[in-house]
Amino acid sequence: MDIKIEPIDISFDRTSRYYAYTVHDGNHRILTVTTDSTQTLSKWLNDLLKSTAKTNHNPILVGISAERELVDDEMI
């Protein structure tokens, strides 16, 4: 299995706070976006649903992974 990762060349925007990559696995192309901003995540998902609703009648697989950093006050 040959997997390649290519960063998408975008200028970093402090308000959007995301990094985008294209992962190639054989004939499959996977857009990967990492962000720590809920607003950016919401915008990406809304834009994805809008763009594919008109052009693609095939199912789209979307995976989300979330992390949360605990601060000392929360560790009881």
VOLUMVO-249713 format. One record per residue: residue number from 1; residue in three letters; x, y, z of N, C-alpha, C, O, CB in turn. Coordinates in steps of 0.001 Angstrom, whole numbers. Glycine has a CB too. Example, Ala and Ser with C-alpha at 12.3 -4.5 7.8 and 13.67 -1.06 7.14 Angstrom:
2
- 1; ala; 13190; -5690; 7800; 12300; -4500; 7800; 13200; -3300; 7800; 14236; -3319; 8465; 11308; -4473; 9046;
- 2; ser; 12850; -2250; 7080; 13670; -1060; 7140; 12900; 30; 7870; 13409; 1138; 8039; 14084; -598; 5725;
//
This chain:
76
- 1; met; 849; -1167; 0; 0; 0; 0; 900; 1237; 0; 1754; 1391; 872; -969; -6; 1224;
- 2; asp; 704; 2102; -968; 1504; 3313; -1109; 690; 4517; -652; -303; 4873; -1287; 1977; 3495; -2571;
- 3; ile; 1105; 5146; 443; 404; 6309; 977; 1328; 7513; 882; 2477; 7463; 1321; -54; 6069; 2450;
- 4; lys; 812; 8608; 299; 1567; 9855; 188; 770; 10979; 836; -458; 11005; 750; 1882; 10188; -1300;
- 5; ile; 1463; 11900; 1480; 824; 13056; 2111; 1408; 14320; 1503; 2625; 14508; 1485; 1020; 13040; 3663;
- 6; glu; 522; 15196; 999; 946; 16461; 399; 289; 17621; 1142; -939; 17692; 1197; 588; 16505; -1114;
- 7; pro; 1076; 18528; 1712; 469; 19719; 2309; -189; 20567; 1220; 358; 20707; 127; 1530; 20551; 3080;
- 8; ile; -1342; 21123; 1510; -2007; 22035; 588; -1437; 23420; 855; -1447; 23896; 1990; -3580; 22006; 761;
- 9; asp; -945; 24057; -185; -260; 25337; -47; -1276; 26450; 169; -1885; 26945; -780; 608; 25631; -1288;
- 10; ile; -1452; 26836; 1426; -2352; 27932; 1780; -1598; 28874; 2699; -700; 28459; 3432; -3664; 27408; 2459;
- 11; ser; -1963; 30126; 2656; -1338; 31053; 3593; -2010; 30880; 4950; -3231; 30750; 5037; -1447; 32535; 3091;
- 12; phe; -1208; 30879; 6000; -1749; 30677; 7344; -2506; 31920; 7771; -1990; 33034; 7688; -623; 30349; 8357;
- 13; asp; -3720; 31721; 8223; -4581; 32809; 8664; -4850; 32613; 10154; -5411; 31591; 10550; -5920; 32855; 7840;
- 14; arg; -4462; 33567; 10970; -4619; 33407; 12419; -6079; 33298; 12845; -6364; 32721; 13894; -3971; 34569; 13138;
- 15; thr; -7006; 33832; 12065; -8414; 33744; 12450; -9009; 32387; 12104; -9891; 31908; 12815; -9215; 34844; 11773;
- 16; ser; -8549; 31762; 11034; -9090; 30459; 10644; -8398; 29317; 11363; -9050; 28345; 11744; -8964; 30268; 9148;
- 17; arg; -7101; 29414; 11555; -6304; 28434; 12283; -6534; 27001; 11808; -7099; 26185; 12537; -6605; 28528; 13751;
- 18; tyr; -6103; 26701; 10603; -6189; 25320; 10135; -5016; 24986; 9228; -4379; 25870; 8654; -7511; 25081; 9399;
- 19; tyr; -4749; 23706; 9112; -3762; 23173; 8181; -4473; 22127; 7343; -5253; 21334; 7871; -2509; 22567; 8928;
- 20; ala; -4215; 22116; 6056; -4885; 21168; 5161; -3845; 20302; 4452; -2766; 20769; 4085; -5767; 21917; 4122;
- 21; tyr; -4194; 19041; 4271; -3331; 18069; 3606; -4180; 17220; 2676; -5373; 17028; 2914; -2580; 17179; 4640;
- 22; thr; -3568; 16716; 1627; -4204; 15706; 794; -3440; 14408; 1015; -2224; 14352; 829; -4219; 16123; -730;
- 23; val; -4159; 13373; 1411; -3566; 12056; 1620; -3971; 11186; 443; -5160; 11044; 160; -4019; 11422; 2985;
- 24; his; -3002; 10603; -243; -3262; 9712; -1370; -3018; 8280; -924; -1932; 7946; -449; -2369; 10072; -2594;
- 25; asp; -4025; 7443; -1076; -3914; 6019; -764; -4394; 5258; -1990; -5594; 5043; -2165; -4748; 5630; 524;
- 26; gly; -3469; 4859; -2824; -3850; 4202; -4066; -4638; 5164; -4931; -4161; 6256; -5241; -4669; 2930; -3790;
- 27; asn; -5856; 4767; -5328; -6720; 5615; -6153; -7582; 6565; -5330; -8341; 7351; -5895; -7608; 4755; -7016;
- 28; his; -7477; 6504; -4011; -8310; 7335; -3141; -7558; 8598; -2739; -6355; 8575; -2478; -8744; 6548; -1888;
- 29; arg; -8298; 9694; -2698; -7745; 10980; -2274; -8554; 11447; -1076; -9781; 11515; -1140; -7774; 12044; -3438;
- 30; ile; -7874; 11767; 10; -8544; 12130; 1254; -8091; 13527; 1661; -6902; 13758; 1879; -8243; 11094; 2383;
- 31; leu; -9038; 14459; 1763; -8728; 15793; 2264; -8708; 15721; 3783; -9670; 15266; 4401; -9766; 16859; 1755;
- 32; thr; -7626; 16165; 4377; -7462; 16132; 5825; -7246; 17557; 6313; -6364; 18264; 5826; -6275; 15206; 6244;
- 33; val; -8054; 17967; 7273; -7951; 19313; 7821; -7765; 19194; 9328; -8518; 18482; 9992; -9214; 20174; 7470;
- 34; thr; -6776; 19882; 9866; -6595; 19908; 11318; -6799; 21337; 11800; -6291; 22286; 11203; -5179; 19373; 11729;
- 35; thr; -7548; 21474; 12886; -7826; 22796; 13438; -8120; 22674; 14923; -8504; 21608; 15406; -9008; 23466; 12702;
- 36; asp; -7939; 23763; 15637; -8350; 23810; 17041; -9478; 24825; 17233; -9762; 25240; 18356; -7149; 24165; 17947;
- 37; ser; -10106; 25214; 16146; -11162; 26221; 16168; -12503; 25587; 15807; -12648; 25016; 14727; -10833; 27374; 15198;
- 38; thr; -13480; 25683; 16701; -14806; 25141; 16398; -15483; 25922; 15280; -16262; 25354; 14516; -15685; 25155; 17649;
- 39; gln; -15196; 27218; 15174; -15777; 28017; 14094; -15250; 27563; 12738; -16009; 27466; 11774; -15474; 29505; 14306;
- 40; thr; -13958; 27287; 12664; -13369; 26819; 11413; -13928; 25455; 11046; -14257; 25213; 9885; -11837; 26758; 11522;
- 41; leu; -14038; 24563; 12017; -14600; 23235; 11762; -16023; 23344; 11236; -16380; 22677; 10265; -14573; 22382; 13039;
- 42; ser; -16827; 24170; 11863; -18208; 24357; 11434; -18278; 24896; 10008; -19097; 24441; 9210; -18935; 25301; 12388;
- 43; lys; -17421; 25864; 9687; -17407; 26432; 8341; -17019; 25377; 7309; -17662; 25275; 6264; -16439; 27620; 8271;
- 44; trp; -15968; 24582; 7587; -15533; 23537; 6653; -16644; 22516; 6415; -16888; 22124; 5274; -14275; 22831; 7187;
- 45; leu; -17315; 22085; 7477; -18381; 21092; 7310; -19556; 21669; 6534; -20104; 20994; 5663; -18855; 20582; 8673;
- 46; asn; -19953; 22895; 6829; -21049; 23529; 6088; -20702; 23694; 4615; -21526; 23404; 3748; -21387; 24889; 6696;
- 47; asp; -19490; 24159; 4325; -19067; 24326; 2932; -19010; 22982; 2207; -19385; 22889; 1038; -17696; 25014; 2869;
- 48; leu; -18545; 21949; 2893; -18495; 20610; 2303; -19890; 20123; 1938; -20108; 19630; 831; -17830; 19623; 3268;
- 49; leu; -20828; 20258; 2858; -22191; 19795; 2596; -22851; 20588; 1472; -23565; 20010; 652; -23033; 19896; 3862;
- 50; lys; -22627; 21890; 1419; -23197; 22710; 349; -22625; 22329; -1011; -23365; 22198; -1986; -22942; 24191; 624;
- 51; ser; -21314; 22153; -1075; -20676; 21888; -2366; -21011; 20505; -2902; -21126; 20328; -4115; -19174; 22033; -2243;
- 52; thr; -21168; 19535; -2036; -21421; 18176; -2513; -22903; 17897; -2720; -23255; 16980; -3462; -20851; 17173; -1540;
- 53; ala; -23770; 18660; -2088; -25204; 18423; -2249; -25650; 18672; -3684; -26569; 18012; -4167; -26000; 19311; -1295;
- 54; lys; -25018; 19605; -4363; -25415; 19965; -5720; -24719; 19123; -6783; -25269; 18913; -7865; -25129; 21421; -5965;
- 55; thr; -23531; 18647; -6490; -22730; 18004; -7532; -22545; 16505; -7374; -22217; 15824; -8345; -21405; 18636; -7579;
- 56; asn; -22746; 15983; -6192; -22409; 14587; -5951; -23554; 13889; -5232; -23973; 14313; -4155; -21110; 14473; -5136;
- 57; his; -24049; 12831; -5826; -25138; 12093; -5199; -24632; 10838; -4508; -25425; 10003; -4073; -26193; 11730; -6231;
- 58; asn; -23325; 10699; -4407; -22738; 9565; -3712; -22502; 9928; -2251; -22325; 11101; -1923; -21420; 9130; -4386;
- 59; pro; -22499; 8929; -1372; -22240; 9235; 44; -20824; 9769; 251; -19899; 9430; -487; -22455; 7982; 908;
- 60; ile; -20682; 10595; 1253; -19387; 11153; 1623; -19091; 10724; 3049; -19946; 10827; 3929; -19369; 12715; 1483;
- 61; leu; -17892; 10248; 3270; -17472; 9826; 4598; -16698; 10961; 5254; -15711; 11448; 4703; -16612; 8533; 4530;
- 62; val; -17148; 11379; 6429; -16479; 12440; 7173; -16157; 11894; 8554; -17040; 11396; 9252; -17364; 13735; 7260;
- 63; gly; -14906; 11985; 8944; -14499; 11556; 10281; -14029; 12756; 11075; -13371; 13648; 10540; -13388; 10485; 10208;
- 64; ile; -14365; 12776; 12344; -13968; 13882; 13207; -13301; 13307; 14449; -13805; 12371; 15070; -15193; 14772; 13589;
- 65; ser; -12177; 13877; 14790; -11475; 13499; 16011; -11334; 14750; 16860; -10916; 15794; 16361; -10075; 12857; 15703;
- 66; ala; -11676; 14657; 18131; -11615; 15827; 19005; -10731; 15532; 20209; -10737; 14428; 20753; -13030; 16244; 19465;
- 67; glu; -9986; 16528; 20604; -9152; 16424; 21796; -9493; 17576; 22717; -9914; 18645; 22275; -7637; 16426; 21436;
- 68; arg; -9306; 17344; 23988; -9553; 18401; 24957; -8414; 18394; 25963; -8056; 17348; 26503; -10932; 18217; 25664;
- 69; glu; -7859; 19548; 26207; -6768; 19656; 27168; -7342; 20040; 28523; -8058; 21034; 28643; -5709; 20693; 26701;
- 70; leu; -7027; 19252; 29536; -7505; 19542; 30885; -6546; 20497; 31582; -5326; 20365; 31481; -7662; 18242; 31701;
- 71; val; -7121; 21454; 32285; -6301; 22333; 33115; -6361; 21823; 34544; -7239; 21026; 34871; -6781; 23820; 33026;
- 72; asp; -5461; 22257; 35392; -5352; 21727; 36754; -6650; 21822; 37543; -6938; 20925; 38336; -4269; 22456; 37494;
- 73; asp; -7445; 22873; 37358; -8690; 23039; 38110; -9706; 21957; 37783; -10546; 21636; 38624; -9290; 24401; 37830;
- 74; glu; -9653; 21387; 36583; -10623; 20376; 36176; -10244; 18982; 36660; -11079; 18077; 36642; -10763; 20372; 34672;
- 75; met; -9023; 18798; 37083; -8552; 17480; 37494; -8855; 17272; 38975; -8013; 17542; 39832; -7033; 17322; 37216;
- 76; ile; -10042; 16799; 39265; -10467; 16576; 40653; -10716; 15104; 40869; -11082; 14694; 41971; -11736; 17392; 40994;
//
